[in-house]
């Protein structure tokens, strides 16, 4: 039987893998930026594609790393009340936050970006700059992918919150002996 815990673990693993993989782009971004600066100022050589690749890497780190950050509870939270709550209270806040905020926003992003990305794929859109990267349509695909990964991580988090709420409520219902 497929349990909520197995589902949450699988979705956590997916976002962990994506986050760790995309994190390598930060090193590549630094090295590429260094190379662009050295080539430009020491050798008077410049490539638009190299400069655009830095923008692409930055966008991918941000968009595909968002679900990894959510998985590790690294997003900004105003926790004036939250930090004073019990684990059960936090689970309720997180569950309702996922259901009422995260899920609708992710579904909205997917819905709104779908035609935008589809049109880009239809044109196989490339850079507007001469010598730029040809894969703008691939970069735009990261928008709904980001929302999908966030949605999946939200399902994992909501599953864990439900498990916590179910376990604490069943423990409270047990008669003490």
TABEL-V229857 format. One record per residue. N is the residue number from 1. PSI is psi in whole degrees, -180 to 180 (* if undefined). Layout:
n->N psi->PSI
n->N psi->PSI
This chain:
n->1 psi->137
n->2 psi->115
n->3 psi->166
n->4 psi->-36
n->5 psi->-41
n->6 psi->-40
n->7 psi->-48
n->8 psi->-42
n->9 psi->-42
n->10 psi->-44
n->11 psi->-37
n->12 psi->-43
n->13 psi->-43
n->14 psi->-51
n->15 psi->-30
n->16 psi->-45
n->17 psi->-48
n->18 psi->-44
n->19 psi->-44
n->20 psi->-38
n->21 psi->-46
n->22 psi->-22
n->23 psi->-26
n->24 psi->-21
n->25 psi->-25
n->26 psi->-42
n->27 psi->-45
n->28 psi->-35
n->29 psi->-43
n->30 psi->-46
n->31 psi->-40
n->32 psi->-42
n->33 psi->-44
n->34 psi->-46
n->35 psi->-42
n->36 psi->-44
n->37 psi->-46
n->38 psi->-47
n->39 psi->-40
n->40 psi->-48
n->41 psi->-22
n->42 psi->-33
n->43 psi->1
n->44 psi->40
n->45 psi->137
n->46 psi->143
n->47 psi->127
n->48 psi->-39
n->49 psi->-37
n->50 psi->-40
n->51 psi->-41
n->52 psi->-33
n->53 psi->-32
n->54 psi->-42
n->55 psi->-42
n->56 psi->-46
n->57 psi->-42
n->58 psi->-44
n->59 psi->-42
n->60 psi->-39
n->61 psi->-45
n->62 psi->-52
n->63 psi->-44
n->64 psi->-15
n->65 psi->-8
n->66 psi->-41
n->67 psi->-33
n->68 psi->-42
n->69 psi->-41
n->70 psi->-40
n->71 psi->-38
n->72 psi->15
n->73 psi->42
n->74 psi->2
n->75 psi->156
n->76 psi->135
n->77 psi->132
n->78 psi->105
n->79 psi->43
n->80 psi->-42
n->81 psi->-40
n->82 psi->-45
n->83 psi->-20
n->84 psi->-8
n->85 psi->157
n->86 psi->166
n->87 psi->-37
n->88 psi->-43
n->89 psi->-40
n->90 psi->-39
n->91 psi->-41
n->92 psi->-46
n->93 psi->-46
n->94 psi->-42
n->95 psi->-49
n->96 psi->-33
n->97 psi->-42
n->98 psi->-48
n->99 psi->-39
n->100 psi->-20
n->101 psi->-61
n->102 psi->-51
n->103 psi->-49
n->104 psi->-40
n->105 psi->-43
n->106 psi->-44
n->107 psi->-38
n->108 psi->-44
n->109 psi->-44
n->110 psi->-47
n->111 psi->-47
n->112 psi->-35
n->113 psi->-13
n->114 psi->-52
n->115 psi->-38
n->116 psi->-47
n->117 psi->-41
n->118 psi->-42
n->119 psi->-40
n->120 psi->-42
n->121 psi->-39
n->122 psi->-34
n->123 psi->-10
n->124 psi->54
n->125 psi->135
n->126 psi->-174
n->127 psi->149
n->128 psi->-14
n->129 psi->142
n->130 psi->128
n->131 psi->7
n->132 psi->177
n->133 psi->141
n->134 psi->-6
n->135 psi->43
n->136 psi->-36
n->137 psi->-32
n->138 psi->-41
n->139 psi->-42
n->140 psi->-26
n->141 psi->-20
n->142 psi->-18
n->143 psi->-58
n->144 psi->-28
n->145 psi->-40
n->146 psi->-48
n->147 psi->-39
n->148 psi->-45
n->149 psi->-40
n->150 psi->-41
n->151 psi->-45
n->152 psi->-40
n->153 psi->-34
n->154 psi->-38
n->155 psi->-43
n->156 psi->-46
n->157 psi->-43
n->158 psi->-38
n->159 psi->-44
n->160 psi->-39
n->161 psi->-41
n->162 psi->-42
n->163 psi->-43
n->164 psi->-44
n->165 psi->-40
n->166 psi->-41
n->167 psi->-40
n->168 psi->-33
n->169 psi->-36
n->170 psi->-30
n->171 psi->-35
n->172 psi->-28
n->173 psi->-19
n->174 psi->134
n->175 psi->140
n->176 psi->140
n->177 psi->*
